[in-house]
Amino acid sequence: MRRESENDTSGFRDFTVHREKIAKALYWLKANNPYYENIIIDDEILKSLPQNGSI
């Protein structure tokens, strides 16, 4: 995923993804936030994310 940089209007900035951190955050939200209690977390989609890299 790339987002236009606020400091450099001519380029973009990469977002680094850590699959384990995203999964932990989603499971924590599901367990601790009533707005997330009914979401379905698809482990196959999580597995498609890089372990530590840009998307």
Helices and strands as residue ranges (DSSP letters): E 2-4, E 12-14, E 16-17, H 19-32, G 34-36, H 43-48, E 53-54
